[in-house]
Amino acid sequence: MFQMDFLCKKILMTNKIYYLASCDTCRKIIKSLPNSDKLEFHDIRQNPITEKELEELYSLSGSYEALFSKKAQLYKSLDLKNKALTEEDYKQYLLQHYTFLSRPVFIIDDTIYIGNGQKNIIEVIKVLSNV
């Protein structure tokens, strides 16, 4: 009888942080991180997010709107709050300008953490402590 063993290999994304180097909040958070040397840093102003990267973030978050910052000044100046935006609209705005990404965004062990809320950052620190 012929038996085959298959090696199942999980494709892991690199542990990464999408951030804005000029953002005081991002810099403060980065300084507080344990094992930050285990992260790949991606400054979204210097190196804009590609459509492929955005689709990877979408696959983890399940929503372009979840990745979108409604605190961005550009959001307010374009009066987007008074428009009925679709997921495709959110995607296009995220690709058009880095300021629309809610930041920082962490990918750690195939889990996404979006934004700078205290609860979120505490969870990121906890997870990074074990990396």
N, C-alpha and C positions, 0 to 999 in steps of 0.2 A: 504494500500500500504506500502510495506516494503522499508525503505530507510537506506542505510548504509553510514556512514561518514568514510572516510579513512584519517588517519593521515599520511601525507607525511613528511618524515624525510630526510633531506639532511645529508649525512655522511660527516662531516667536518674533514679534516686532521688537525693534530696539527700544529699550527704555529711554524715553525722550521727553524733553520739555520744549513746548512752543511758547515763546515769551517775547517781550519787547525790551531790549537792553536799556532803552531810555526811560522805561517805566519804573518809578520809585517803588511802587508796590511789588513789582516782579523782582527787583533787586533785593528788597527786604526779605521776601519769601525765599529766594535762592540762598541768601546768607543763613537762613534758619534750617536749611535742609541737611540732614545727615546723609552721608554717602552720595553727595551730589556728583562725585567723580564717576559714579556708575550711570549717569545720565548723559545722553547726547543732547547738546544745547542747540536749539534752532531759533535764531533771532529772526522774527517774521518781517522786520523792516529790511534788514540786510539781505535776506533770502526768502522772498515771498513764498507762501504755500502754493504748491502745485495742485492741479486738479486731482492727480493721483493721491497725493497726501491728504487732501481734503476728503476724498472718498474713503480713505482708510479711517480717518477720524469719524466720518459718518457711520461706517460699518460698526464702530465701537459704541457710538453715542445713540445711534438710531434716529438722529434728527439733525438737520442743518440749523434749525432754530435753536437747539440746545447749545450749539457752538457759537451762536451769534450774540454779540454784546449790544444790548439796548441802552447801555450807558454811554456808548460812543458819541462824541460830539457830532460826528458826521451823520449819525442816525437822527439826531435832533435837528441839525441844520437842513437835512433833506426832507424833514417832516414825515419820516417813515412810519411813525407811530399812528398816523392817520390813514395809512394805506393797508389794505388787506394783503399781506405778503404770503406767498406760497413757499413751500419747501424749495422749489426751484429758484424763487427770488432770493431767499436766504443764501443759497449756494452761490448764485451769481454775485451778490454783494460781498460774500466772503472771499471770492476769487478776485474781485475788483480792488479791494483795499484792506490792508492788514488791520486797520483799526476796528474792523467789524468782528474780529475774533475775540471771544471772551477769553481773557488770559489771566494766568498762565493755563496751558493745557498740558497735562501730564499723561503719558502712556507708560504704565508700569505693569509688567507681566500681563500684557494684553487687556488691561483694564484702563479705562479713561477717567480722568479727573479734570473737570472743567471749572475754571474760575478761581477767584481768590477768597471765597467765603471761608470763614474761620473753621467751620466743620470740615470742609473739603481739605484744607491745608493740614489740619490735624491728622486726617486719614492718610494723606500723602506722606507726612513725616513718619507715621506709624509703619506704613508699608516700606518706605525707604530704609527704616531702621533694621529691617529684616533682609535687605537685599545683600 
